[in-house]
Amino acid sequence: MAGADTIERLREYLRALTPQAHGLLIAEMERGLLRENIDAGTDLVLQELRRIMREQREGSPRIGHCARFFFKPIEPFMVDDRGDHKHEGRIARSSLTLLWTWVQRDLLPDEAKTLADEVNQALLADDRAEAERTTRVFQDRAAAAIEVVLAAAAGDERTQRRTFAQIGTPRAREDATTLRCVLAGRDALASLAGQLPLRIADLSGATLDECKTLIEQLAARNDELFVYGLLTVMSRLAQPWQAIRFGVKAAGSDTAARVAETRYGVTVTIMLAELERLVGELRNELASGRGVAVGASLKTIHDAARGLRTELDLPVDSSWGRALAGLRAQIADVLRGELDQAPGRVRRLLRARPSSEIRAHATLDLDEVAETEALVAFVGTCRQFAGELAINELTQRTFSEIQQYLDSSTRSLLDALRHAGETDRAFRQCQVDAAVRFCGQAFGAEYAALLTKAADVAGAGLKAASKAARG
């Protein structure tokens, strides 16, 4: 069994890699994930790589050593989302800076300064254990201070407004409450985490029963830690949506209304919020034009939506049913824009042009070719998950249109290359090379290899004709 230290070492290792290594690792792992040929923890590594590359792209600020030690118990409960998006028992990673500022400035200013000095001294002496011991003492004081502050705020509206303004996060009350609960219950939560595998591939049978027992033992000692115990287990699931099985088990039924009556009904609410986050993340990645492991993201979204629909008897007119239907509609809208443009991008690059339209020695933009190749691959990936994502008809039509165009245009591209002159030869060759890449995505490697051989023959004939003409 491995715990938070193993995951932290993994993060540090991945952060030390070059951006080029990040890209190669993501591409290889995503191919394995889509082929269902994966090792335990692949999804965890992809998640960390996506986070690192987003931070590098967006220039997200990183908190210092002292804050990282302080927030270490919060790690399983952090979520990469907007600070105002509600996640039960979780804190947006983007809110950490504001929370740390509040602790330093308003909650325990003197103790925070002392902590920073002592942690820095311990790290300079390479004494990590002392840095952690000092931080634990500070965490205990912070949890007690937060409890006092929240109690005072609950009894006076003016104090409440001032306190929440000082905290500064969009969900100040919820963030402060989560911070207090996790800091106060860190040892109990760490004990629970220590009894779990690093990754749980399938939450069913004896594994489901054992995890449920661990959560309930934790809640029996401290009831306010129930949700955090549940989230601790969810953080270890290869398929987080499987947490809804706790509710089905507790209710003895897959009927949504029965599940909602149990305390485990919160798992459905958590998964709907997570699915909404994933859809937003996919939208942002596609809009950026530099999507990170989009295929893996699609698979995660597909599996979560399918799990909610198949594991639960979810009436379409229930609140959960309406929420899921709305999210599936959002997914279709996000993907439609990408799918609609794919055939046009292919046609624009491979369109047959008369020699008079081609500048001497012109070539295609290789970046545009790479982007279009990725777009064709994206359409193919969408086909795997089209039914659950409500894009089946659109995806099939788009992919068929691309295949038909490639099938009908390659012969004319080869003919154009065979008869090209000195000025348009490079452009014709680029078009054929692009067609080979697109066909590899649309028809497979074998088809692309045959087209490559045909292109080589056409190119050889062109060279022979040029040599004869010069002779």
N, C-alpha and C positions, 0 to 999 in steps of 0.2 A: 504494500500500500504506500502511496505517496501523497503528500499533502501540499500545503500552500508554499512551502520552501521549494519544492520541486517545480511548481508552476512559476515561481518568481525567478528561479535559475533559468528556466526556459525563456522567459521574457527578456532577461538580460542577454542571453545568447543571441536571440533573434534581433535585438536592437543593435548588437555589435556587427551584424552583417551589413554588407554594402547594399545600396538600392538595387543594383543589378542582381545580386544574389537573392534579394527579396522577390524580385520579379520572376526569376527562374524557378525558385522554390514554389511560389504560388501557382505558376503554370503547371508544373509537374504534379503537385498535390491535387489541383482541381481536376486534372485529367483522370487521376486515380479515383477521386471521389465520384465523378460522373460515371465511371465504369464500374462503380461499386467494388473497386479493388483498393481497399483502404486499410490502414492499420489503426488500432485504437489511438485516439488522440489527434488524428488528422484534422478533425473539425476544430479542435482547440488551437492547433498551430495556425490554421487558416484565419481563425478569429483574431489571434494576436497579430498576425502579419497584416491583416486589413487595418487594424487599429494603428499600427506603427506607420503604415504608408499614408493613412489619412492624416495623422499628426504631422508627418513630414511635409505633406502637400499643403496643409492648412496652416502650418506654423503654430500649432497648439502649444500653449505654455506648459512646461513641466514643473511640478512642485519640487521643492528642495528635499535634501536628505531627511531633515527633521520631520517635515510633514509626511514624507513617505512612511517613516517609521510609525508615526501617529495614526495614519489611516490604514495601516496594514490589515487590521481586523475587518475593515470595511470592504476589502477587495472583492469577496464573493457577492457583495450586495451593490456593487457599482454597475451602472448601465451607461452605455454610450448613446446618449440621446439628449434632446433638449431638456433644459432644467425644468420647464413647466409641464412636461409630459408626465402624467401620473403613472408611477410604477409602485405597486404595493411593496413596502419594505425595502425599497432601493433608493439609491442616491445617484443622480447624474454625475458622471465624471467631471463634467464641465462646472459643477457647483463646488468642487473641492477647494479651489482657490479662495472663493468667498467664505466658505466655512472656516478655513484655516485663518484667514484674516480676522474673522469674528472671534475665534478662540484666542488669537494673539493679542488683539486690540481691546476687546471688551470683556472677555470671559476670565482669562487668567494671564494678564499681561506680564506680570513679574515672573511667574512660574514658567511662562513660555520662553522668556528670554534666557532664564537659567537652563531650561531644557535644551535650547539651541546650542548654548555654549558647551554643555556636558556631552551632548551627542557628537558634536564636532570633535571634541577632544578625544572621545572614545574611538571615533572612526580614524582619526590621525594615528592613534596608538594601535590600530587594527584590532580593536576590542569590540566586536559587534555585539557580544553578549552583554557587555556593560551598557551599550547604547540601547539595547532592547529593554534591559532592566529599568533604566532611567525613564524610558518612554512609558513603560507599564504603570509606573507610579503616577506619571502625569495623566495618563488615560483615566485612571481611577478618579483623580481630582476633577478632571474635565467632566466625566459622567455625572459626578455628584453636583457640580456647579450647574450643568445643563438642567438637571432635575429641579434645582431650586429656581432657576430662571423661568422655566416653563410653568412651574406651579404659580409663580408670581404673576406671570402673563395671563394665566387662566382666570385669575381673580380680578383683573382690572383691564378694561379695554384700552385705556391710554398706554399702560405699560406694555400690553400686547402689541400695539402698533409700533411702539418704539423698539421693542425687542426684535420683531420680525423685520423691521427696516434695518436694524444693525446687522442681522444675519445676511440679508441682501439677496438670498436665492429666491427664485420664483415660488418655491414650495417650502417656505422657511419653517413652518411648524412641523411638517412631515420630515424634512431633512434633519432638523434638530432632534426630533423624537427617535428617528432611526439611528442617528449618531450615538445618542445616549444609550439606547437599548443594546446596540452591538458592542459598544465599549464596555458597558457594565456586564454583559453576558459573554465576553470574548472567550473566557476559559471554557465555559460550557459548550459554546459553539465550536471551539477548536477541538474539544474532546469528541464531539459528534463527527467533525470532519476527519479526525484521525482514525475513525472506525469505518470510513468509506473508502472504496477504491478511487484511484485518481480519475478513472473514467468508467461509467456504467453503460455498457453497450445496449442492454435491454432491461428495462424495469418491468419485470413480470415474475410470477411464481414466487419462489423463496426470497429472491432479491427484493421484490416489492414488499413482502411481509416484513423482512428484516429492516428495511429503511423506514417503513411506517412505524415499527416498534421503536426505533431509535428516536424518531421525531416526537412520538408521544411520551417517551421517557423524559426527553428534554422539557417538553411542555408541562409535565407533571411537576418538575422541580421549579419551573418558572414559566408561567403561562404566556407571558408577553413575548417569549422567544419562539412561539410556535411558528409564526410566519418565517422567521429567520432560519429556523431549523429546516423548514420546507425549502427555502431558497438555497440553503447550503447543499441539500441533496440535489436540487435542480442544477446547480452549478457543476455537478459531476456527471450529469446525464449527457450522453452523446446525442440524444434526441430529447431536448427539454420538454417538448409537448407531452411526453409520456407521463409527466407528473399528474396529468388529469386522471390517471389510473388510480391515484390515491383516493380521489373523490368517488369513483365508481366502486372501489373496494369498500370504502366506508359506508356508502349508501346501499350496497348490495344490489345495485341496479345501474344501468347506463342511462336511465331517464334523467334528462337535464334537471327537471324540477326536484327530483329526489337528491341528486348530487348537490344542488344549490342549498339544500337544507342542512348539509353537513359543513363542518368548518373547513373541510378540504375543497369546498366549492370555490374558494379563493384561487385555486390553481387555474381555473378556467379564466377568471378575470386577469390573472397574471399573464397567461398565454395570449389572450387577446391583445393586451397592451404590448407584449413582446412582438407579436405579429405585426402590429401597427408600426412599431419601431423598425422592424426589418423592411417593411414596405417603404418607409421613409428613407432608410439607408440605401435601398436599391435605387430609388428615384434620384437621390443625390449623386450616387456613383454614375448612373447613366447620364445625368445632366452634365457632369464634369467632363465627360468624354474620355475619362481615364479610369473606367470601372475596374475595381480590384476583385478578382475572383467572383465575377457576376454569376457564372454558372453555379458555383457552390451556394451563393446566396439564393438563387432561384430554387435550388433543391431544398434548402432549409425552409423556405417559405412554403413550397409545395407540400413538404412532409408535415409541417405544422398545420396547415389548412386541412389536409386530408385526415390527419390524426383527430382534429377537433370534430370533423364530420362523421368519421367512422367509429370512433370510440364512444361517442355520445349520441343518444337519441335526442337530437337538437331541433325542436320545432322552429320553422322559419319565422313564425310570428313571436317568438320569445325574444327577450332582450339580447341574450347571447346569440341567437340565430340571426337577428337583424344586424348585430355588430359584425358577425362573420361574413354575412352577405355583402355588407358595405365594404369590408376589407378586400374581398374577392373582386368587387367592382373597381376598387382603387388599383389593385394589381393589374387588372386588364387595361385600365387607362394608362398606367405607367408604361406597360410593355407595348401598347398599340403604336405609340409614336415611333419607337425604335423599329418595330416590325414594318410599319408602313413605308419607311424610307429605304429599306434594304434593297428591293428590286431596282429602284431608281439609281442608287449608288452604283450597283453592278453595271447597269446599262450605260451610265455616263462614262465609266472607265473603258468599257469594252466596245462602245459604239463604233461601227465601221465608218471610217472617215476617208474621203478622197485625199489623194496626195497633196492637192492644192490647199487643204486645210491644215496641213501639218508643217510646222516650222522645221527648218533644217536641223537635223540631229536632236530634235526634241524628245523628251521621255516623259513617262507618267510620274506623278508625285508619289514616291515610294511610301511616304507616311500615309497618304490617302489610300493607297493600295492595302497597307497593313490594317488600317482602320476598317476598310470595307471587308477584308478577309475576316476580321474579328466579328463584324456585324453578321456575316453569313454564318459563322460558327454559332453566334448568339441565337440566330433563328433556329438552327438545328437543335440547340440546347432547349429552347422553348418548346420544341415539339415533344420532348420527353415528358414535360410537365403540363402540357397545354390543357388537358381535360380538367384538372383540379384548379387551374388558374383562370378558367373561363375565357380562354383564348384559342380554343381548339380550331374553330373554323378559320379564324384569321391566320393562325400559324400555318395550317395546312395550305391555305391559298398562297401565302407569301412564299413558302418553301417551294411549292410546285411552280410558281412563277419564275423563281430564280433558276430552278433546275431546267425548265423549258427554255429559258433564254440562253443559258450556258450551253445546252445541248444543240441549240440551233445556230449559235454564233461561233462556236469553236472552229467549224469547218471554214467559214469565211475568214476568220482570223489567220488560220494556217495558210490559206490561199494568198491572203494579202502579204504575209511574211515571205512566202515563196517567190512572189513577184515584186518585192520591195526594191526600191532604188537606194542609192547612196544616202539621200537626204532623209528618207522616211524609214530606213531600216531599223534604227534604234527604237523608234516609237512602236513599230509593229512588233518587234521582239518584246518590248515591255508589256504590250497588251497580251501577247501569248503567255508570258510569264505570269501575269496577273490572273489570266484565265485558269492556268494550272493550279494556282493557289486557291482560287475560289472553288474549282471543281473538287479539289481535295477535301474541302469542307462540305460540299453539297453531295458528292457522289462517293467519296472515300479515296483512300490512298492508291488503290489499284487503278482506278479510273484516271487519277492524276498522273500516275506513272506511264500509262499508255499515251496520254496526251503529251507528256514530256518527250517520249520517243518520237511521236509524230512531229513535234516541234523541232527536234534535233534533225530529223530527216529533211524537213522544210528548210531549216537553216543551212544544212550541208548542200542542198540543191542550189540555194541562193549563192553560197560561196563559190560553188563550181561554175555557175553561170557568170558570176562577176569575173572570175579568173579567165574564163574563155573570152569574155568581152574585152578584157584588157589585152589578152594575147592577140 
